[in-house]
Amino acid sequence: MGTKKTKKSNILISSLLVGTLALGAAACSSDSDEESSSSKASTETMVKAMETDGVTVGGAKMVKEKDIVDNAVNAKNVSTVVSLVQLADLVDTLKSEGPFTVFAPNNGAFEKIDADTIKALQDPANVDLLKGILTYHVVSGTYTSADLKVMAKNGETLTTVQGEMLTPELKDNMVVLKDAKGNITEIETTDVISSNGVTHVIKSVLMPAA
């Protein structure tokens, strides 16, 4: 009986998410050379990013010596996704050596989703669905905004930890992300460098096909 309820709940949640997520458009620019990108980001680009001062996210200065999670918990504008990562028991994963590229939805991204859906995602019975959505926002390797721009120009895709693809695209010479549902989201803050990777704050929740 519990299994049937969980399946029905998962179907309901997926339908609600697809119906309520708004399409983004625009954003994230950065200069880069016209060279082919590999499956992992270039070391040279990462070194240059590490040499810059940390950006401010949600009122907090990001520190490159801290890991992705320890930086994120100090940023007020990504508190929702941080709480969901904790519920999904993914903290240790994102604090590990990595490196990772994380596309972190800001709080406004979750406000585009109705309250009942968010509540359902917080239900322990739906933890697998929650993990699937969150790991769709994580890619192994470090991809800065410059790397994403090169990939977009070359028509390349990113394979997420969840297993499905994300597609960097260019719009008005700016990088946007297309998810498996065909939704486009913009990047609010690029290149938040941490000790185990890089985070890009995005304005919509990315959705896998499954």
C-alpha positions as CSV (number, residue, x, y, z in Angstrom):
1,M,0.0,0.0,0.0
2,G,2.9,2.4,0.9
3,T,4.5,1.7,-2.5
4,K,1.3,2.6,-4.4
5,K,0.9,5.8,-2.5
6,T,4.5,6.7,-3.2
7,K,4.2,6.1,-6.9
8,K,1.0,8.2,-7.1
9,S,2.8,10.9,-5.1
10,N,5.8,10.9,-7.5
11,I,3.5,11.1,-10.5
12,L,1.7,14.1,-9.0
13,I,4.9,15.9,-8.0
14,S,6.4,15.4,-11.4
15,S,3.3,16.8,-13.1
16,L,3.1,19.7,-10.8
17,L,6.8,20.6,-11.3
18,V,6.5,20.5,-15.1
19,G,3.3,22.6,-15.0
20,T,4.6,25.3,-12.6
21,L,8.2,25.8,-13.6
22,A,8.7,29.1,-15.5
23,L,11.0,29.3,-18.5
24,G,14.0,31.5,-18.0
25,A,15.8,33.4,-20.7
26,A,19.1,35.2,-21.0
27,A,22.3,35.6,-19.0
28,C,25.8,34.6,-18.1
29,S,28.6,36.0,-20.3
30,S,32.3,35.5,-20.2
31,D,35.2,35.7,-22.6
32,S,36.9,32.5,-23.8
33,D,39.2,31.2,-26.5
34,E,37.7,29.4,-29.5
35,E,39.2,26.0,-28.6
36,S,37.5,22.6,-28.3
37,S,36.4,21.7,-24.8
38,S,36.9,18.3,-23.3
39,S,34.6,16.3,-21.0
40,K,36.3,18.1,-18.1
41,A,36.9,21.8,-17.8
42,S,40.3,23.2,-18.6
43,T,42.8,23.5,-15.8
44,E,43.9,26.9,-17.1
45,T,40.4,28.4,-16.8
46,M,40.1,27.0,-13.3
47,V,43.4,28.4,-12.2
48,K,42.4,31.9,-13.5
49,A,39.1,31.7,-11.6
50,M,40.9,30.7,-8.4
51,E,43.1,33.7,-8.6
52,T,40.2,36.1,-8.5
53,D,38.5,37.4,-5.3
54,G,35.4,35.5,-4.2
55,V,32.1,36.8,-5.3
56,T,29.3,37.8,-3.0
57,V,26.2,35.6,-3.0
58,G,23.2,36.3,-0.8
59,G,25.0,38.9,1.2
60,A,28.0,36.6,2.0
61,K,31.5,36.6,0.6
62,M,32.3,33.3,-0.9
63,V,35.6,31.9,0.2
64,K,37.5,29.7,-2.2
65,E,39.2,27.8,0.6
66,K,35.7,26.5,1.8
67,D,33.9,23.7,0.1
68,I,30.6,24.1,-1.9
69,V,28.3,23.3,1.1
70,D,30.2,25.5,3.6
71,N,30.0,28.5,1.1
72,A,26.3,27.9,0.3
73,V,25.1,27.8,3.9
74,N,26.2,31.4,4.3
75,A,24.3,32.6,1.2
76,K,20.8,33.8,2.2
77,N,19.4,33.5,-1.4
78,V,20.0,29.8,-1.7
79,S,18.7,28.7,1.7
80,T,15.9,26.6,0.2
81,V,18.2,24.4,-1.9
82,V,20.6,24.0,1.0
83,S,17.8,22.7,3.2
84,L,16.7,20.3,0.5
85,V,20.3,19.0,0.1
86,Q,20.3,18.3,3.8
87,L,16.9,16.5,3.6
88,A,18.2,14.4,0.7
89,D,21.3,13.4,2.7
90,L,23.6,14.8,0.0
91,V,25.7,17.1,2.2
92,D,28.6,14.6,2.6
93,T,28.7,14.1,-1.2
94,L,29.0,17.8,-1.9
95,K,31.6,18.2,0.8
96,S,33.7,15.5,-0.7
97,E,36.8,16.1,-2.9
98,G,34.9,16.3,-6.2
99,P,35.4,18.4,-8.1
100,F,31.8,19.3,-8.9
101,T,29.9,21.9,-10.9
102,V,26.7,22.8,-9.1
103,F,23.8,24.8,-10.7
104,A,22.1,26.0,-7.5
105,P,18.6,27.4,-7.9
106,N,18.0,30.6,-5.9
107,N,15.1,30.9,-3.5
108,G,13.0,32.6,-6.2
109,A,13.3,29.6,-8.4
110,F,11.4,27.5,-5.8
111,E,8.9,30.2,-5.3
112,K,7.8,29.5,-8.9
113,I,6.7,26.1,-7.6
114,D,3.5,25.7,-5.7
115,A,3.7,25.2,-1.9
116,D,2.1,21.8,-2.0
117,T,4.8,20.5,-4.3
118,I,7.6,21.8,-2.1
119,K,5.9,20.3,0.9
120,A,5.7,16.9,-0.9
121,L,9.4,17.1,-1.8
122,Q,10.2,17.4,1.8
123,D,8.3,14.2,2.6
124,P,10.7,11.4,3.5
125,A,8.6,9.1,1.3
126,N,9.7,11.1,-1.7
127,V,13.4,11.3,-0.9
128,D,14.4,9.4,-4.1
129,L,12.5,11.8,-6.3
130,L,14.2,14.7,-4.4
131,K,17.6,13.2,-4.8
132,G,17.0,12.8,-8.6
133,I,16.0,16.4,-9.0
134,L,18.9,17.7,-6.9
135,T,21.6,15.5,-8.6
136,Y,20.3,16.7,-11.9
137,H,21.8,20.1,-10.9
138,V,25.3,18.6,-10.3
139,V,28.0,17.7,-12.8
140,S,31.3,16.0,-12.2
141,G,34.2,18.2,-13.0
142,T,34.7,21.9,-12.9
143,Y,33.0,24.0,-15.6
144,T,33.4,27.8,-15.3
145,S,31.3,30.2,-17.3
146,A,34.1,30.4,-19.9
147,D,34.0,26.6,-20.3
148,L,30.2,26.7,-20.6
149,K,30.4,29.3,-23.3
150,V,32.9,27.2,-25.4
151,M,30.6,24.2,-25.0
152,A,27.6,26.2,-26.1
153,K,29.4,27.3,-29.2
154,N,30.5,23.7,-29.9
155,G,27.1,22.2,-29.4
156,E,28.3,20.1,-26.5
157,T,26.3,18.8,-23.5
158,L,26.9,18.2,-19.8
159,T,26.2,14.8,-18.2
160,T,24.7,15.3,-14.7
161,V,25.3,13.1,-11.7
162,Q,21.6,12.1,-12.1
163,G,22.6,10.7,-15.5
164,E,20.6,12.9,-17.9
165,M,21.9,15.8,-20.0
166,L,22.0,19.6,-19.6
167,T,22.7,21.8,-22.6
168,P,24.5,25.1,-22.5
169,E,23.3,27.4,-25.2
170,L,24.0,30.9,-26.4
171,K,21.3,33.6,-26.6
172,D,22.5,37.0,-27.6
173,N,26.0,35.8,-26.9
174,M,25.0,34.9,-23.3
175,V,25.0,31.4,-21.9
176,V,21.7,29.9,-20.8
177,L,20.9,26.3,-19.8
178,K,18.4,24.0,-21.3
179,D,17.1,21.1,-19.3
180,A,15.7,17.8,-20.4
181,K,12.2,19.2,-20.5
182,G,13.3,21.9,-22.9
183,N,13.0,24.7,-20.3
184,I,15.6,27.5,-20.5
185,T,17.0,29.1,-17.4
186,E,19.4,32.0,-16.9
187,I,22.4,32.2,-14.6
188,E,22.2,34.8,-11.9
189,T,25.7,34.5,-10.5
190,T,28.6,32.7,-12.2
191,D,31.9,31.2,-11.1
192,V,31.4,30.9,-7.3
193,I,34.7,29.1,-6.7
194,S,35.0,26.7,-3.8
195,S,37.7,24.3,-2.8
196,N,36.0,21.3,-4.4
197,G,34.5,22.9,-7.5
198,V,32.3,25.8,-8.8
199,T,28.7,26.9,-8.3
200,H,26.5,28.9,-10.6
201,V,23.4,30.4,-9.1
202,I,20.4,29.9,-11.4
203,K,16.9,31.4,-11.6
204,S,14.8,28.3,-12.3
205,V,14.8,24.7,-11.1
206,L,16.2,22.4,-13.8
207,M,14.0,19.3,-14.6
208,P,15.1,15.9,-15.8
209,A,13.0,14.0,-18.3
210,A,12.3,11.1,-15.9
